[in-house]
Amino acid sequence: MKKIIYLLVLSAFCSTIAAQTDTIKLSLDRAIQLGLNNRFDAKEGTLNIDIAKNKLVKSKKELLPDISANGKITYNGQVEPTIVSAGILGFTEPQKIALGMKNNTAFALDLNFTVYKPGLYTDIRMASNNLDLEKEKNNKTDIDIKVKVSEAYDNVLLKSLQYQIAQKNENRYKEYYDLAKGKYNNGTLLESDMQLAELDYKNAKANTEKQKQNYLLSLQNLNFQLNVPQQAVILLTDSLQSLVGATVSTDLPNNAVANRTEIKQLKIQQLGSELEFRKAKQNYLPTLSLFANYTQLYQNEAFNYSDNFFWSPVSYLGAKLSIPISGSFKNTNLVKEYKMKLAQTDLELKQKTNDIQYEVQEAETKFNNAKQNLTVATDNYLLSQKVYELNKQQYNLGSFSYEKLLDTEKSLSTTEQEYIKGVYDFLIANINYQEVTGMY
């Protein structure tokens, strides 16, 4: 019995742990970090960096000499004879003499070392430059992920606001309907006005359900952007008020444009073009290499390798100088190609700098405008709530007709939509401003 109770307690504890695991409380900063840790495109970027590091190490190893050991056994079933002319070795007539051995075994050690090869050190610098480029590309991927997660997070808060406002609208129309129904029962309101109030209430109720669906879809999208299971429950700890009220510095740093990852990537690509141009010119230069060989050669009719008499050492050392001749003519077009690519990259860098400068100015203007518009929309929204309470009291007292109340309701609805739009514009402008100024 005790064992059963223990198992039940353990099962309940595990269920509690699982439930806690499926519920994730996230601030915006923590959501961004979770997205960076979970998303596969971020992990792919890390692997690209590892590949570039491996290529850099590989290019450095090209400086090492090539050392190889090999063995070779050749057995001749019949040794080819050599013709010895008359008068040599005392022969009066030409003779055929088999001078070779049937068993020729060789164990050799070869060394090849490139003393100077055009572009070898340039290849190492190009590999290092490519590593820097992959790191910057990975940085761009991280920025894109931060933007996507921020947009999804803000969208949940916005859809939540729309859902809350829709619920308030539903409650208002419910109150209108209840008041109209009471007046109709007392004989002080036409049936058509009562039915109109009922229709408005049902429309508001349907809109609430629609906004709820949009809110749930926004949560699904956030789960997707964070790469967490859809069944996981995410609780946002940041509110719209905290995000809107957060102070974002509008003092642009002097290096705002230079710190943009697009500029950094183009500068790295520009250096890569310079290195390719340099390597193309180095192809005109000769290559100098050293080579050496040490061989133990065994020659005998049999396979008696233990007899040292038949073993003999052979060794040599040499140098090789290769000067390109026809290759120099072929290389001329390659030099021209990389020279043009270098000029092309320079123009692209200048244009991108101008584009980003305009983006920064535009983003700053939109952010300031959105912040100002949101302040006005918020004040109008708060004022509309007061107008609603006053008109509701007057309608209840019979001072307002239902038609006039609907006119006020239209103004209130317009104010709500402007408030929602103001919040949306501010959130988008805020994300865009932080992205173009390099705050992510």
C-alpha positions as CSV (number, residue, x, y, z in Angstrom):
1,M,0.0,0.0,0.0
2,K,2.8,2.4,0.9
3,K,4.4,1.6,-2.5
4,I,1.2,2.5,-4.3
5,I,1.0,5.8,-2.4
6,Y,4.6,6.5,-3.2
7,L,4.1,5.9,-6.9
8,L,1.0,8.1,-6.9
9,V,2.9,11.0,-5.3
10,L,5.8,10.5,-7.7
11,S,3.4,10.6,-10.6
12,A,1.7,13.7,-9.4
13,F,5.1,15.4,-8.9
14,C,6.3,14.5,-12.4
15,S,3.0,15.8,-13.8
16,T,3.6,19.1,-11.9
17,I,7.1,19.4,-13.3
18,A,5.8,18.7,-16.9
19,A,3.1,21.3,-16.5
20,Q,5.7,23.8,-15.3
21,T,7.9,23.0,-18.2
22,D,5.1,23.6,-20.7
23,T,4.5,27.1,-19.3
24,I,7.1,29.6,-20.3
25,K,7.2,33.1,-18.8
26,L,9.0,35.5,-21.1
27,S,10.0,39.1,-21.2
28,L,10.9,40.5,-24.6
29,D,14.7,40.2,-23.9
30,R,14.3,36.6,-22.8
31,A,12.1,35.8,-25.8
32,I,14.8,37.1,-28.1
33,Q,17.5,35.0,-26.3
34,L,15.2,31.9,-26.5
35,G,14.7,32.4,-30.2
36,L,18.5,32.7,-30.8
37,N,19.0,29.5,-28.8
38,N,16.2,27.5,-30.4
39,R,16.0,28.5,-34.1
40,F,17.7,26.2,-36.6
41,D,18.9,29.1,-38.8
42,A,20.9,30.5,-35.9
43,K,22.5,27.1,-35.4
44,E,23.2,26.8,-39.1
45,G,25.0,30.2,-39.0
46,T,27.2,28.8,-36.2
47,L,28.1,25.8,-38.3
48,N,29.1,28.1,-41.2
49,I,31.5,29.8,-38.8
50,D,33.0,26.4,-37.8
51,I,33.4,25.5,-41.5
52,A,35.2,28.8,-42.2
53,K,37.5,28.2,-39.2
54,N,38.3,24.7,-40.5
55,K,39.1,26.1,-44.0
56,L,41.5,28.7,-42.3
57,V,43.3,25.9,-40.5
58,K,43.4,23.9,-43.7
59,S,45.0,26.8,-45.6
60,K,47.6,27.2,-42.9
61,K,48.6,23.6,-43.2
62,E,49.5,24.2,-46.8
63,L,52.7,25.7,-45.4
64,L,53.8,22.3,-44.0
65,P,56.0,20.0,-46.1
66,D,54.6,16.9,-47.8
67,I,56.2,13.7,-46.3
68,S,55.2,10.3,-47.6
69,A,56.4,6.8,-47.1
70,N,55.8,4.1,-49.7
71,G,56.9,0.5,-50.4
72,K,57.1,-1.3,-53.8
73,I,57.9,-4.9,-54.7
74,T,58.5,-5.9,-58.3
75,Y,59.1,-9.5,-59.2
76,N,60.3,-10.2,-62.8
77,G,59.5,-13.8,-63.9
78,Q,62.1,-13.4,-66.6
79,V,64.9,-10.7,-66.5
80,E,65.2,-8.8,-69.7
81,P,68.8,-9.3,-71.1
82,T,71.1,-6.5,-72.0
83,I,73.1,-6.6,-75.2
84,V,76.8,-6.2,-74.6
85,S,78.8,-5.2,-77.7
86,A,81.9,-7.1,-78.9
87,G,85.1,-5.8,-77.4
88,I,83.5,-5.0,-74.1
89,L,84.4,-7.1,-71.0
90,G,86.6,-9.2,-73.2
91,F,83.9,-10.6,-75.5
92,T,84.9,-11.1,-79.1
93,E,81.2,-11.2,-80.2
94,P,78.1,-9.5,-79.0
95,Q,76.5,-11.2,-75.9
96,K,73.2,-11.1,-74.1
97,I,73.6,-10.8,-70.3
98,A,70.9,-10.7,-67.7
99,L,72.1,-8.0,-65.3
100,G,68.9,-7.4,-63.3
101,M,67.5,-9.3,-60.4
102,K,64.1,-10.9,-60.4
103,N,63.1,-9.4,-57.0
104,N,63.4,-5.6,-56.7
105,T,62.0,-4.3,-53.4
106,A,62.1,-0.6,-52.4
107,F,61.0,1.2,-49.2
108,A,61.2,5.0,-49.7
109,L,60.6,8.2,-47.8
110,D,59.8,11.3,-50.0
111,L,59.8,14.9,-48.9
112,N,58.4,17.9,-50.9
113,F,58.6,21.3,-49.5
114,T,57.3,24.5,-51.2
115,V,59.7,27.3,-50.3
116,Y,57.8,29.9,-52.2
117,K,54.5,29.6,-53.9
118,P,52.7,32.7,-55.3
119,G,49.5,33.4,-53.4
120,L,50.0,30.8,-50.6
121,Y,50.0,33.4,-47.8
122,T,47.3,35.3,-49.6
123,D,45.1,32.2,-49.5
124,I,45.5,32.2,-45.7
125,R,44.5,35.8,-45.5
126,M,41.5,35.1,-47.8
127,A,40.4,32.2,-45.6
128,S,40.7,34.5,-42.5
129,N,38.7,37.2,-44.3
130,N,36.1,34.6,-45.2
131,L,35.8,33.7,-41.5
132,D,35.2,37.3,-40.7
133,L,32.5,37.5,-43.4
134,E,30.7,34.3,-42.0
135,K,30.8,35.8,-38.5
136,E,29.2,39.0,-39.8
137,K,26.6,37.0,-41.8
138,N,25.8,35.1,-38.7
139,N,25.4,38.5,-36.9
140,K,22.9,39.5,-39.6
141,T,21.0,36.3,-39.1
142,D,20.8,37.0,-35.4
143,I,19.5,40.5,-36.1
144,D,16.8,39.1,-38.4
145,I,15.8,36.7,-35.7
146,K,15.6,39.4,-33.0
147,V,13.4,41.5,-35.3
148,K,11.1,38.6,-36.1
149,V,10.8,37.6,-32.4
150,S,10.2,41.3,-31.4
151,E,7.5,41.7,-34.1
152,A,5.8,38.4,-33.0
153,Y,6.0,39.4,-29.3
154,D,4.6,42.9,-29.9
155,N,1.9,41.5,-32.2
156,V,0.7,39.3,-29.3
157,L,0.4,42.4,-27.1
158,L,-1.3,44.3,-29.8
159,K,-3.8,41.5,-30.5
160,S,-4.4,41.3,-26.8
161,L,-5.2,45.0,-26.7
162,Q,-7.6,44.6,-29.6
163,Y,-9.3,41.7,-27.9
164,Q,-9.6,43.7,-24.6
165,I,-11.1,46.6,-26.5
166,A,-13.5,44.3,-28.3
167,Q,-14.6,42.9,-25.0
168,K,-15.2,46.4,-23.7
169,N,-17.3,47.2,-26.8
170,E,-19.3,44.0,-26.3
171,N,-19.9,45.0,-22.7
172,R,-21.0,48.5,-23.7
173,Y,-23.4,47.1,-26.3
174,K,-24.7,44.6,-23.8
175,E,-25.5,47.5,-21.5
176,Y,-27.1,49.4,-24.3
177,Y,-29.2,46.3,-25.1
178,D,-30.2,45.8,-21.5
179,L,-31.2,49.4,-21.1
180,A,-33.1,49.4,-24.4
181,K,-34.9,46.1,-23.4
182,G,-35.9,47.6,-20.1
183,K,-37.3,50.8,-21.8
184,Y,-39.1,48.6,-24.4
185,N,-40.7,46.6,-21.6
186,N,-41.8,49.9,-20.0
187,G,-43.2,51.1,-23.2
188,T,-40.8,54.0,-23.6
189,L,-38.9,52.6,-26.6
190,L,-39.9,51.4,-30.0
191,E,-39.4,47.8,-30.8
192,S,-37.2,48.7,-33.8
193,D,-34.8,50.5,-31.6
194,M,-34.7,47.6,-29.2
195,Q,-34.0,45.2,-32.1
196,L,-31.3,47.5,-33.4
197,A,-29.6,47.5,-30.0
198,E,-29.8,43.7,-30.0
199,L,-28.3,43.5,-33.4
200,D,-25.4,45.8,-32.4
201,Y,-24.8,43.7,-29.3
202,K,-24.6,40.5,-31.4
203,N,-22.3,42.1,-33.9
204,A,-20.0,43.3,-31.1
205,K,-20.1,39.8,-29.6
206,A,-19.1,38.3,-33.0
207,N,-16.2,40.8,-33.3
208,T,-15.0,39.8,-29.8
209,E,-14.8,36.2,-30.9
210,K,-12.9,37.3,-34.1
211,Q,-10.4,39.3,-32.0
212,K,-9.9,36.3,-29.7
213,Q,-9.1,34.1,-32.7
214,N,-6.6,36.6,-33.9
215,Y,-5.0,36.7,-30.5
216,L,-4.6,32.9,-30.4
217,L,-3.1,33.0,-33.9
218,S,-0.6,35.6,-32.7
219,L,0.4,33.3,-29.8
220,Q,0.9,30.4,-32.3
221,N,3.1,32.6,-34.4
222,L,5.2,33.6,-31.4
223,N,5.7,29.9,-30.6
224,F,6.7,29.3,-34.2
225,Q,9.2,32.2,-34.2
226,L,10.7,30.9,-30.9
227,N,10.8,27.3,-32.2
228,V,9.0,25.9,-29.1
229,P,6.2,23.3,-29.2
230,Q,2.8,24.7,-30.1
231,Q,1.3,23.2,-26.9
232,A,3.6,25.2,-24.8
233,V,1.9,28.0,-22.9
234,I,3.7,31.3,-23.2
235,L,3.0,34.0,-20.6
236,L,4.3,37.5,-21.6
237,T,5.7,39.4,-18.6
238,D,6.2,42.7,-20.5
239,S,3.1,44.9,-21.1
240,L,2.3,47.4,-23.9
241,Q,2.7,50.1,-21.3
242,S,6.2,49.0,-20.4
243,L,7.3,48.7,-24.0
244,V,5.7,52.0,-25.0
245,G,7.1,53.7,-22.0
246,A,10.6,52.3,-22.3
247,T,13.0,55.1,-23.2
248,V,14.8,54.6,-26.5
249,S,17.7,57.0,-27.1
250,T,17.1,59.1,-30.2
251,D,20.7,60.4,-30.0
252,L,22.3,58.8,-33.0
253,P,25.9,57.6,-32.4
254,N,28.5,58.9,-34.9
255,N,29.2,55.4,-36.1
256,A,25.5,54.4,-36.6
257,V,26.0,53.8,-40.3
258,A,29.5,52.2,-40.0
259,N,28.2,49.7,-37.4
260,R,25.5,48.4,-39.7
261,T,26.2,44.7,-40.6
262,E,25.5,45.4,-44.3
263,I,28.3,48.0,-44.3
264,K,30.6,45.6,-42.4
265,Q,29.9,42.8,-44.8
266,L,30.6,45.0,-47.9
267,K,33.9,46.2,-46.3
268,I,34.9,42.6,-45.7
269,Q,33.9,41.7,-49.3
270,Q,35.9,44.7,-50.5
271,L,39.0,43.3,-48.7
272,G,38.3,39.9,-50.3
273,S,38.3,41.5,-53.7
274,E,41.6,43.2,-53.0
275,L,43.1,39.9,-51.9
276,E,41.8,38.1,-55.0
277,F,43.3,40.9,-57.2
278,R,46.6,40.5,-55.4
279,K,46.6,36.8,-55.8
280,A,45.9,37.1,-59.5
281,K,48.9,39.4,-59.9
282,Q,51.0,36.9,-57.9
283,N,50.3,34.2,-60.4
284,Y,53.0,35.8,-62.7
285,L,55.6,34.9,-60.1
286,P,57.6,31.6,-60.1
287,T,57.3,28.7,-57.6
288,L,60.3,27.3,-55.8
289,S,60.2,24.0,-54.1
290,L,62.7,21.4,-52.6
291,F,62.4,17.7,-52.9
292,A,64.3,14.8,-51.3
293,N,64.2,11.0,-51.3
294,Y,65.7,8.3,-49.2
295,T,65.3,4.7,-50.4
296,Q,66.4,1.3,-49.1
297,L,66.6,-1.0,-52.2
298,Y,66.7,-4.8,-52.1
299,Q,67.8,-6.7,-55.2
300,N,68.1,-10.5,-55.2
301,E,66.7,-13.6,-56.9
302,A,65.0,-14.7,-53.7
303,F,63.0,-13.0,-50.9
304,N,65.7,-13.4,-48.2
305,Y,65.2,-9.9,-46.7
306,S,67.2,-10.8,-43.6
307,D,70.5,-10.8,-45.6
308,N,71.9,-7.3,-45.3
309,F,74.2,-7.8,-48.2
310,F,71.4,-7.3,-50.8
311,W,70.2,-4.1,-49.2
312,S,71.6,-0.8,-50.4
313,P,70.6,2.8,-49.7
314,V,69.7,5.3,-52.4
315,S,69.1,9.0,-51.7
316,Y,68.9,12.3,-53.6
317,L,68.1,16.0,-52.9
318,G,67.0,18.6,-55.4
319,A,65.3,21.9,-56.1
320,K,62.7,22.9,-58.6
321,L,61.9,26.3,-60.0
322,S,58.7,26.7,-62.1
323,I,58.2,29.8,-64.1
324,P,54.8,30.3,-65.8
325,I,55.1,31.3,-69.4
326,S,51.9,30.6,-71.3
327,G,49.9,30.8,-68.0
328,S,50.9,34.5,-67.7
329,F,49.0,35.3,-70.9
330,K,45.9,33.5,-69.6
331,N,46.2,35.2,-66.2
332,T,45.9,38.7,-67.8
333,N,42.2,38.5,-68.1
334,L,41.9,37.2,-64.6
335,V,43.7,40.3,-63.3
336,K,41.3,42.5,-65.2
337,E,38.3,40.6,-63.9
338,Y,39.2,41.1,-60.3
339,K,40.2,44.7,-60.8
340,M,36.7,45.4,-62.2
341,K,35.2,43.4,-59.3
342,L,37.1,45.6,-56.8
343,A,35.7,48.7,-58.5
344,Q,32.2,47.2,-58.4
345,T,32.4,46.4,-54.7
346,D,33.6,50.0,-54.0
347,L,30.6,51.4,-55.8
348,E,28.2,49.1,-54.0
349,L,29.7,50.1,-50.7
350,K,29.2,53.8,-51.5
351,Q,25.6,53.3,-52.6
352,K,24.7,51.2,-49.6
353,T,26.2,53.9,-47.3
354,N,23.9,56.4,-48.9
355,D,20.9,54.1,-48.6
356,I,21.5,53.4,-44.9
357,Q,22.0,57.1,-44.1
358,Y,18.5,57.8,-45.6
359,E,17.1,54.8,-43.7
360,V,18.4,56.1,-40.4
361,Q,16.9,59.6,-41.0
362,E,13.6,58.1,-42.2
363,A,13.4,55.7,-39.2
364,E,14.2,58.5,-36.8
365,T,11.4,60.7,-38.3
366,K,8.9,57.9,-38.3
367,F,9.7,57.0,-34.7
368,N,9.3,60.6,-33.4
369,N,6.0,61.0,-35.4
370,A,4.7,57.7,-34.1
371,K,5.5,58.6,-30.5
372,Q,3.8,62.0,-30.9
373,N,0.7,60.4,-32.6
374,L,0.5,57.8,-29.9
375,T,0.4,60.4,-27.2
376,V,-2.5,62.2,-28.9
377,A,-4.4,59.0,-29.6
378,T,-3.9,57.9,-25.9
379,D,-5.3,61.2,-24.6
380,N,-8.3,61.0,-27.0
381,Y,-8.9,57.4,-26.0
382,L,-9.0,58.3,-22.3
383,L,-11.3,61.2,-23.1
384,S,-13.6,59.0,-25.1
385,Q,-14.1,56.7,-22.0
386,K,-15.3,59.7,-20.0
387,V,-17.7,60.7,-22.8
388,Y,-19.1,57.2,-22.9
389,E,-19.8,57.2,-19.2
390,L,-21.6,60.6,-19.4
391,N,-23.7,59.7,-22.4
392,K,-24.7,56.3,-20.9
393,Q,-26.0,58.1,-17.9
394,Q,-27.9,60.6,-20.0
395,Y,-29.4,57.8,-22.1
396,N,-30.4,56.0,-19.0
397,L,-32.2,59.1,-17.8
398,G,-34.0,59.5,-21.1
399,S,-32.0,62.6,-22.2
400,F,-30.5,60.8,-25.3
401,S,-32.2,58.9,-28.1
402,Y,-30.7,55.6,-29.1
403,E,-29.8,57.1,-32.5
404,K,-27.9,59.9,-30.9
405,L,-26.2,57.4,-28.6
406,L,-25.0,55.4,-31.7
407,D,-23.5,58.6,-33.2
408,T,-21.5,59.0,-30.0
409,E,-20.6,55.3,-30.2
410,K,-19.3,55.8,-33.7
411,S,-17.0,58.5,-32.5
412,L,-15.9,56.3,-29.6
413,S,-15.2,53.4,-32.0
414,T,-13.2,55.7,-34.3
415,T,-11.1,56.9,-31.3
416,E,-10.4,53.2,-30.3
417,Q,-9.3,52.3,-33.8
418,E,-7.0,55.4,-33.9
419,Y,-5.6,54.3,-30.5
420,I,-4.9,50.8,-31.8
421,K,-3.4,52.2,-35.0
422,G,-1.2,54.5,-32.9
423,V,0.0,51.6,-30.8
424,Y,0.7,49.5,-33.9
425,D,2.6,52.3,-35.7
426,F,4.7,53.0,-32.6
427,L,5.6,49.4,-32.1
428,I,6.6,49.0,-35.8
429,A,8.5,52.3,-35.8
430,N,10.3,51.3,-32.6
431,I,11.5,48.0,-33.9
432,N,12.5,49.6,-37.2
433,Y,14.4,52.4,-35.5
434,Q,16.4,50.0,-33.3
435,E,17.2,47.8,-36.3
436,V,18.5,50.5,-38.7
437,T,20.5,52.3,-36.0
438,G,22.2,49.0,-34.9
439,M,20.7,48.7,-31.5
440,Y,19.9,45.0,-32.0
